[in-house]
Amino acid sequence: MATSRQKADKQRAEEYLKKLEIVRKANDVNPFETKAEQKARIERAKVDVAYFVVSYLPHYATADCAPFHIDFATMVKEDPLFKGCAEWGRGLAKSVWCDVIIPLWLWVRGEEVFFCLMSDSKERAQELLADVQAELEGNPLLIHDFGAQKCEGDWEIGNFKTIDQRFIGMAFGIKKKVRGVRVKQRRPNLWVIDDLETPDTISNPKRMRKQSEQVERDIIPTMTGPIRRMLYANNKFARVMTQTMLQEKHPHWKVHQIKAYNKATHEPAWKSMYTKEYYIEQERDMGIVAAYAEYLHETKLEGTIFSEDQIQWANIPDFREFKMIIVHWDIAYTDNEKSDYNSVKAWGLHETDFWLVDCYVKQSKMKMAVQWMCDFKKRLPEGVNVIFQYESQFWNGEVQRAIEEVEYETGISLNLIKINTPHSNKTMRMITMQPYYQNSRIFYNDKLKSHSDTQVGIMQLCAVEEGNTEHDDSPDADQQAISKLELYCTPKRKEGKSWWKTGKMKRSIELP
């Protein structure tokens, strides 16, 4: 009866044969090609990585190479001591480039490549390394231009050498000892760390510190020659990871961070592969917090003052039951991904509780924020008390023009009120909301749970603390609205208690 290890080996072999089958059909060799044409292709492939991909790896070229792909490969090629991270958003082909394209391109350029690949387990590393191994064994055009590479007897999955030993590949799991790795006199000269983090490591800072130390003390010292490159392939889906610890300790290492799309416009970084609509759909399906973490490296914040656990989601009362609704607009003038947010927060007072009724939180043009306010007012039933306001310091001709244009187009008059904001510390003003959260007097409309603008607002709220450099337009708007609602709030009267009036004489007041 086969053991579990034998079954795993058999499965790995079957998967490798499938890869090999794909590679063998990847390209064709022109039997009528001249030696001059062949030489021209080889020479161009050595200097043009995009051409190399299209010519030799067309099965990976399902879309044109993005400029950031080429930039990263060029940086690696030009620096024999390169240390850095391909910190690209999910789906941007970081494993393909770091594990297959770049190692093969360096080899085609004439370098001797001793390639070691590490992942969270040896099995995963073997699976990743098998991609480049299959190319060396079965790619028809690579074989035609550079000769047969498979070395019988030295072609184990996860541990192989080409016939001339110009390319050596080894796979390691993070727990595998790597000290002293060598083949005869040869030492590794290219390490790639890929897909290292797991849910266990992310929740265990001690494990991550140990892994970062392993990279420093075990992996890097295995390389001793004039070429000592190390690539780390992973998106930054958590605030603290092994790679962020390494980046903090080694500021001279290159962090090539690419966001998959512009969150203000949804324009993709890899335009030939993805569309704006794809990322809009991903935000809707995954939720804004997960999408920002996976694609934009913007992760959920664990607040030191505010936390998501304090938010109470509930079915919102009828709008006519609110004493007052305040809609505060925190104005931003531009709409690029580095600009402030146009934040419009609608808060209502119900009895003595504050309710987030609806919101608009986007890096957008002012006109879109005004359109949202007009639409919000149009949706309110008759008889609702509502005030629209904004900070007077933001007022200028451009703001007035945006308001007038939208009011004219929609036929809605907002009657926006200018308010003066105290010049006290803004962070401390926002922190004044904390007692309301602690005392369960803050409620969020449960229909906003999957609303992307609401989730962005929560992320900004959780980031509020002294020294914070994150955007805070949304919690600032929250505080402005709630502070105005406080004027309409009267304490609950407790049954059975006498209220006293102090003057020349004291008497009991009968409460209705």
BATIGU-790231 format. One line per 3 residues: number of its first residue (from 1); their letters; for each residue x, y, z of C-alpha. Coordinates in Angstrom, 1 decimal. Example, Ala and Ser with C-alpha at 12.3 -4.5 7.8 and 13.67 -1.06 7.14 Angstrom:
<pts>
1) AS) 12.3:-4.5:7.8; 13.7:-1.1:7.1
</pts>
This chain:
<pts>
1) MAT) 0.0:0.0:0.0; 1.4:3.4:-1.0; 2.5:5.7:1.8
4) SRQ) 1.3:9.3:1.9; 4.7:10.5:0.8; 4.6:8.1:-2.2
7) KAD) 1.2:9.5:-3.2; 2.5:13.0:-2.9; 5.5:12.2:-5.1
10) KQR) 3.3:10.6:-7.7; 0.9:13.6:-7.7; 3.9:16.0:-8.0
13) AEE) 5.2:14.0:-10.9; 1.9:14.0:-12.7; 1.6:17.8:-12.2
16) YLK) 5.1:18.2:-13.6; 4.2:16.2:-16.7; 1.2:18.4:-17.3
19) KLE) 3.4:21.5:-17.1; 5.8:19.9:-19.5; 3.1:19.1:-22.0
22) IVR) 2.0:22.8:-22.0; 5.7:24.0:-22.4; 6.3:21.6:-25.4
25) KAN) 3.4:23.2:-27.3; 4.4:26.7:-26.3; 6.3:27.6:-29.5
28) DVN) 7.6:26.2:-32.8; 11.0:26.2:-34.4; 11.1:27.5:-37.9
31) PFE) 13.0:24.9:-40.0; 13.8:27.5:-42.7; 15.2:30.0:-40.3
34) TKA) 18.8:31.2:-41.1; 21.6:31.3:-38.6; 21.6:35.1:-38.9
37) EQK) 17.9:35.2:-38.0; 18.5:32.9:-35.0; 21.5:35.0:-33.8
40) ARI) 19.4:38.2:-34.1; 16.7:36.7:-32.0; 19.1:35.6:-29.3
43) ERA) 20.9:39.0:-29.2; 17.7:40.9:-29.0; 16.3:38.7:-26.3
46) KVD) 19.4:39.4:-24.2; 18.6:43.1:-24.0; 14.9:43.2:-24.4
49) VAY) 13.0:41.3:-21.7; 9.6:41.9:-23.2; 10.8:40.5:-26.5
52) FVV) 12.3:37.5:-24.6; 8.9:36.8:-23.0; 7.0:37.0:-26.3
55) SYL) 9.5:34.9:-28.2; 10.4:32.2:-25.7; 7.5:32.2:-23.2
58) PHY) 4.4:33.0:-25.3; 2.3:30.8:-23.0; 2.9:33.3:-20.2
61) ATA) 2.4:36.3:-22.5; -1.4:36.3:-22.2; -1.1:40.1:-22.1
64) DCA) 1.6:42.6:-22.9; 4.3:43.0:-20.3; 3.6:46.0:-18.1
67) PFH) 6.1:48.8:-17.7; 6.6:47.9:-14.1; 7.5:44.3:-15.0
70) IDF) 10.2:45.6:-17.3; 11.5:48.1:-14.8; 11.9:45.5:-12.1
73) ATM) 13.6:43.0:-14.4; 16.0:45.7:-15.5; 16.9:46.7:-12.0
76) VKE) 17.7:43.1:-11.1; 19.7:42.6:-14.3; 21.8:45.8:-13.7
79) DPL) 22.6:45.1:-10.0; 24.5:41.9:-9.3; 24.0:42.6:-5.6
82) FKG) 20.3:43.3:-5.9; 18.2:42.8:-2.7; 14.6:43.8:-2.8
85) CAE) 10.9:43.0:-2.9; 8.5:42.7:-5.8; 5.7:44.0:-3.7
88) WGR) 3.0:44.0:-6.4; -0.7:43.7:-5.9; -2.5:40.4:-6.3
91) GLA) -2.7:39.1:-9.8; 0.2:41.1:-11.2; 2.4:38.1:-12.0
94) KSV) 5.1:38.6:-9.4; 5.7:34.8:-9.0; 5.9:34.3:-12.8
97) WCD) 8.5:37.1:-13.1; 10.6:36.3:-10.0; 10.4:32.5:-10.3
100) VII) 10.5:31.9:-14.1; 11.1:34.9:-16.3; 14.0:36.7:-14.5
103) PLW) 16.0:33.6:-13.7; 15.7:32.3:-17.3; 16.5:35.8:-18.7
106) LWV) 19.6:36.1:-16.7; 20.6:32.6:-17.9; 19.9:33.5:-21.6
109) RGE) 22.1:36.6:-21.1; 25.0:34.3:-20.3; 25.0:34.3:-16.5
112) EVF) 25.6:31.1:-14.5; 22.5:30.8:-12.3; 22.4:28.9:-9.1
115) FCL) 18.8:29.5:-8.2; 17.3:28.7:-4.8; 13.6:29.1:-4.2
118) MSD) 12.1:29.2:-0.7; 8.4:29.1:0.2; 6.3:28.3:3.3
121) SKE) 6.8:24.6:2.6; 9.1:22.5:0.5; 6.2:21.1:-1.4
124) RAQ) 5.1:24.6:-2.4; 8.6:25.6:-3.3; 9.0:22.5:-5.5
127) ELL) 5.7:23.3:-7.2; 6.9:26.9:-8.0; 10.4:25.7:-9.1
130) ADV) 8.9:23.1:-11.4; 7.7:25.9:-13.7; 11.3:27.0:-14.7
133) QAE) 12.5:23.4:-14.7; 9.8:22.4:-17.3; 10.9:25.3:-19.5
136) LEG) 14.5:24.1:-19.5; 13.5:20.6:-20.3; 10.7:21.0:-22.8
139) NPL) 10.7:24.5:-24.3; 11.4:23.9:-28.1; 12.8:27.3:-28.9
142) LIH) 15.0:27.4:-25.8; 16.4:24.0:-26.7; 16.9:25.0:-30.3
145) DFG) 18.8:28.2:-29.4; 20.7:27.0:-26.3; 20.8:23.3:-26.5
148) AQK) 19.2:20.4:-24.6; 19.4:21.1:-20.9; 18.0:18.0:-19.1
151) CEG) 20.7:16.2:-17.2; 19.7:12.6:-16.7; 20.3:11.5:-13.1
154) DWE) 20.3:15.1:-11.9; 16.7:16.1:-12.8; 14.7:15.6:-9.6
157) IGN) 11.7:17.8:-9.1; 12.9:20.6:-6.8; 16.6:19.7:-7.2
160) FKT) 18.1:19.8:-10.7; 21.1:20.7:-12.8; 21.4:21.3:-16.5
163) IDQ) 24.0:19.3:-18.5; 26.6:22.0:-18.4; 25.5:23.0:-14.8
166) RFI) 25.0:26.6:-16.0; 21.6:26.5:-14.3; 21.1:24.8:-11.0
169) GMA) 17.7:24.9:-9.2; 16.9:23.9:-5.6; 13.7:24.2:-3.6
172) FGI) 13.4:24.8:0.2; 10.7:25.2:2.8; 11.1:27.9:5.4
175) KKK) 11.9:25.2:8.0; 14.6:23.5:6.0; 18.2:24.2:6.9
178) VRG) 20.0:26.1:4.2; 23.4:26.8:5.7; 26.2:25.4:3.6
181) VRV) 24.2:25.0:0.4; 26.5:24.3:-2.5; 27.2:22.1:-5.5
184) KQR) 30.9:21.3:-5.5; 32.5:24.7:-5.5; 29.4:26.5:-6.6
187) RPN) 27.3:28.5:-4.1; 23.8:30.1:-4.7; 23.8:33.4:-6.5
190) LWV) 20.0:34.0:-6.8; 17.5:33.5:-4.0; 13.8:34.0:-4.5
193) IDD) 11.5:34.0:-1.4; 7.9:33.5:-2.6; 4.5:33.0:-0.9
196) LET) 6.1:32.8:2.5; 3.4:34.1:4.8; 0.5:31.9:6.1
199) PDT) -2.4:32.8:8.4; -0.3:31.3:11.2; 2.7:33.4:10.6
202) ISN) 0.7:36.6:10.1; -0.9:36.2:13.6; 2.5:35.3:15.2
205) PKR) 5.0:38.2:15.3; 7.5:35.9:16.9; 7.4:33.6:14.0
208) MRK) 7.8:36.5:11.5; 10.8:37.8:13.4; 12.4:34.4:13.3
211) QSE) 11.8:34.1:9.6; 13.3:37.6:9.0; 16.4:36.5:11.0
214) QVE) 16.6:33.3:9.0; 16.8:35.4:5.8; 19.5:37.6:7.3
217) RDI) 21.6:34.9:9.0; 21.1:31.8:6.9; 20.0:32.7:3.4
220) IPT) 22.1:35.7:2.5; 25.3:34.2:3.8; 24.9:31.2:1.5
223) MTG) 25.9:33.6:-1.4; 29.6:34.4:-1.5; 30.5:35.3:-5.1
226) PIR) 30.4:38.5:-7.0; 26.7:37.9:-7.8; 24.4:37.8:-4.8
229) RML) 20.8:38.6:-5.7; 17.8:38.1:-3.5; 14.2:38.7:-4.6
232) YAN) 11.2:38.6:-2.2; 7.8:38.2:-4.0; 4.7:39.0:-2.1
235) NKF) 2.0:41.6:-1.8; 1.7:43.5:1.4; -1.7:42.2:2.6
238) ARV) -1.1:42.8:6.3; 0.5:45.7:8.2; 3.2:43.6:9.7
241) MTQ) 4.8:40.8:7.7; 8.2:39.1:7.5; 9.0:41.4:4.5
244) TML) 8.0:44.6:6.3; 10.3:43.6:9.2; 13.2:43.1:6.7
247) QEK) 12.3:46.4:4.9; 12.5:48.3:8.2; 15.8:46.8:9.1
250) HPH) 17.3:47.3:5.6; 16.1:50.6:4.2; 18.7:50.3:1.3
253) WKV) 16.9:47.3:-0.1; 14.6:48.1:-3.0; 10.9:48.0:-2.3
256) HQI) 9.3:47.9:-5.8; 5.7:48.4:-4.7; 3.0:48.4:-7.4
259) KAY) -0.7:49.0:-6.6; -2.9:47.0:-8.9; -5.1:50.0:-9.6
262) NKA) -5.7:53.6:-8.8; -8.4:53.6:-6.1; -9.6:57.1:-7.2
265) THE) -10.1:56.2:-10.9; -9.9:52.4:-10.8; -7.3:52.6:-13.7
268) PAW) -5.3:49.4:-13.7; -1.6:49.3:-13.4; -1.5:46.4:-16.0
271) KSM) -3.7:47.9:-18.6; -3.4:45.1:-21.2; -4.5:42.5:-18.6
274) YTK) -7.2:44.2:-16.5; -10.0:46.7:-16.9; -11.4:49.4:-14.6
277) EYY) -14.6:47.4:-14.4; -12.7:44.3:-13.1; -11.5:46.1:-10.0
280) IEQ) -14.8:47.8:-9.4; -16.4:44.3:-9.4; -13.7:43.0:-7.1
283) ERD) -14.3:45.7:-4.6; -18.0:44.9:-4.6; -17.5:41.1:-4.4
286) MGI) -14.6:41.0:-1.9; -15.5:44.0:0.2; -13.4:47.2:0.3
289) VAA) -11.2:46.1:3.1; -10.1:42.8:1.5; -9.7:44.5:-1.9
292) YAE) -7.5:47.3:-0.6; -5.3:44.8:1.3; -4.9:42.4:-1.7
295) YLH) -4.6:44.9:-4.5; -3.4:48.2:-2.9; -1.3:47.1:0.1
298) ETK) -3.7:49.1:2.3; -4.5:46.9:5.2; -7.1:46.9:7.9
301) LEG) -6.0:49.0:10.8; -6.2:47.8:14.4; -6.9:51.1:16.1
304) TIF) -5.3:52.1:19.4; -8.3:54.5:20.2; -11.1:53.4:17.9
307) SED) -11.8:49.8:16.8; -14.3:48.1:14.6; -15.5:46.1:17.6
310) QIQ) -17.1:49.3:19.0; -19.3:49.8:16.0; -22.9:48.7:16.5
313) WAN) -24.8:47.8:13.3; -28.5:48.1:13.5; -31.7:48.5:11.5
316) IPD) -32.1:52.3:11.1; -35.2:54.0:12.5; -37.6:55.9:10.2
319) FRE) -36.0:59.1:9.1; -38.9:61.1:10.4; -38.1:59.8:14.0
322) FKM) -34.8:61.6:14.0; -34.7:64.9:15.9; -32.2:66.2:13.4
325) IIV) -29.9:65.0:10.6; -26.6:66.8:10.0; -24.8:66.3:6.7
328) HWD) -21.2:67.6:7.0; -19.0:67.9:3.9; -15.2:67.8:4.4
331) IAY) -14.1:69.3:1.1; -11.2:68.1:-1.1; -10.3:69.9:-4.3
334) TDN) -8.6:67.2:-6.4; -9.3:63.6:-7.3; -5.9:61.8:-7.6
337) EKS) -4.9:58.8:-5.3; -2.7:61.0:-3.1; -5.3:63.7:-2.5
340) DYN) -7.6:64.1:0.4; -11.1:62.6:0.4; -14.3:64.4:-0.3
343) SVK) -16.1:63.1:2.7; -19.8:63.7:3.2; -21.2:62.1:6.4
346) AWG) -24.9:62.2:7.2; -25.5:61.6:11.0; -28.8:61.6:12.7
349) LHE) -29.9:62.0:16.3; -32.5:59.5:17.5; -33.5:60.0:21.2
352) TDF) -30.0:60.3:22.6; -28.1:58.1:20.2; -26.1:59.1:17.1
355) WLV) -26.7:57.2:13.9; -24.6:57.1:10.7; -27.4:57.4:8.2
358) DCY) -25.3:57.4:4.9; -22.0:58.6:3.6; -19.8:59.5:0.6
361) VKQ) -16.1:59.0:1.1; -14.1:59.2:-2.2; -11.0:60.8:-3.7
364) SKM) -13.2:62.5:-6.3; -14.0:65.9:-7.8; -16.1:68.3:-5.6
367) KMA) -19.0:68.1:-8.1; -19.5:64.4:-7.4; -19.8:65.1:-3.7
370) VQW) -22.4:67.8:-4.3; -24.3:65.5:-6.6; -24.4:62.9:-3.8
373) MCD) -25.8:65.4:-1.3; -28.5:66.5:-3.8; -29.4:62.8:-4.3
376) FKK) -29.5:62.2:-0.6; -31.8:65.1:0.0; -34.1:63.9:-2.8
379) RLP) -34.3:60.5:-1.1; -35.4:61.9:2.2; -39.2:61.8:3.0
382) EGV) -41.1:65.0:3.6; -40.9:66.5:7.1; -37.3:65.4:7.9
385) NVI) -35.2:67.9:9.7; -31.9:68.1:7.9; -29.0:70.6:7.7
388) FQY) -26.2:70.6:5.2; -22.9:72.2:6.3; -19.2:72.6:5.5
391) ESQ) -16.2:74.3:7.0; -16.0:78.0:6.1; -12.2:77.8:5.7
394) FWN) -12.7:75.7:2.6; -14.9:78.2:0.8; -13.8:79.7:-2.5
397) GEV) -15.1:80.5:-5.9; -14.5:76.9:-7.2; -16.6:75.4:-4.4
400) QRA) -19.4:77.9:-5.0; -19.3:77.2:-8.7; -19.6:73.4:-8.1
403) IEE) -22.5:73.8:-5.8; -24.4:76.2:-8.1; -23.9:74.0:-11.1
406) VEY) -25.2:70.8:-9.4; -28.1:72.6:-7.7; -29.1:74.0:-11.1
409) ETG) -28.8:70.6:-12.9; -30.8:68.7:-10.2; -33.3:71.4:-9.2
412) ISL) -32.3:70.7:-5.5; -31.4:73.5:-3.1; -29.0:72.3:-0.4
415) NLI) -28.9:75.6:1.6; -25.4:74.8:2.7; -24.3:76.5:5.9
418) KIN) -20.8:77.6:6.6; -19.5:76.6:10.0; -16.4:77.7:11.8
421) TPH) -14.2:74.9:13.1; -12.2:75.3:16.4; -8.5:75.7:15.7
424) SNK) -7.7:73.2:18.5; -5.8:70.0:17.8; -7.8:68.1:15.1
427) TMR) -6.8:64.7:16.5; -8.0:65.6:20.0; -11.3:66.8:18.5
430) MIT) -11.9:63.4:16.8; -10.9:61.6:20.0; -13.8:63.3:21.7
433) MQP) -16.1:60.9:19.9; -14.6:57.9:21.8; -16.9:58.1:24.9
436) YYQ) -20.0:57.9:22.6; -18.5:54.7:21.1; -17.6:53.3:24.5
439) NSR) -21.1:54.1:25.9; -22.9:52.4:23.0; -24.4:55.6:21.8
442) IFY) -23.1:55.3:18.2; -25.0:53.2:15.7; -24.3:52.5:12.0
445) NDK) -27.0:51.8:9.4; -26.7:48.1:8.8; -27.5:48.6:5.1
448) LKS) -24.0:50.2:4.8; -22.1:47.1:5.9; -20.9:46.3:2.4
451) HSD) -20.8:49.9:1.3; -17.2:50.7:0.2; -17.3:54.3:1.3
454) TQV) -18.4:53.3:4.8; -15.5:50.8:5.0; -13.0:53.4:3.9
457) GIM) -14.4:55.7:6.6; -14.0:52.9:9.2; -10.4:52.4:8.2
460) QLC) -9.7:56.1:8.6; -11.5:56.1:12.0; -9.4:53.2:13.3
463) AVE) -6.2:55.1:12.2; -6.9:58.1:14.4; -4.2:58.6:17.0
466) EGN) -1.4:61.1:17.8; 1.2:61.1:15.0; -1.1:59.4:12.5
469) TEH) -0.2:60.2:8.9; -3.2:58.4:7.3; -6.1:60.2:5.8
472) DDS) -8.6:61.4:8.4; -11.2:63.3:6.3; -14.0:60.9:7.2
475) PDA) -13.6:60.9:11.0; -13.1:64.6:10.9; -16.5:64.9:9.2
478) DQQ) -18.0:62.5:11.7; -16.9:64.7:14.6; -18.2:67.9:13.0
481) AIS) -21.6:66.4:12.4; -21.9:64.8:15.9; -20.7:68.0:17.6
484) KLE) -23.6:69.9:15.9; -26.1:67.1:16.8; -25.1:67.5:20.5
487) LYC) -26.9:70.8:20.5; -30.2:69.0:19.9; -29.5:66.3:22.5
490) TPK) -31.2:66.3:25.9; -30.4:63.8:28.7; -32.9:61.0:29.3
493) RKE) -35.1:61.5:32.4; -34.9:58.7:34.8; -38.1:57.4:36.3
496) GKS) -38.5:57.7:40.1; -35.9:60.5:40.4; -36.7:64.0:41.6
499) WWK) -35.3:67.0:39.7; -34.3:70.0:41.7; -34.2:73.6:40.8
502) TGK) -31.9:75.8:42.9; -32.7:79.4:43.7; -34.0:81.3:46.7
505) MKR) -36.0:78.3:47.5; -35.9:74.6:46.5; -39.0:72.8:45.4
508) SIE) -39.7:69.5:43.7; -40.6:69.7:40.0; -43.2:67.3:38.8
511) LP) -42.0:65.8:35.6; -44.6:64.9:32.9
</pts>
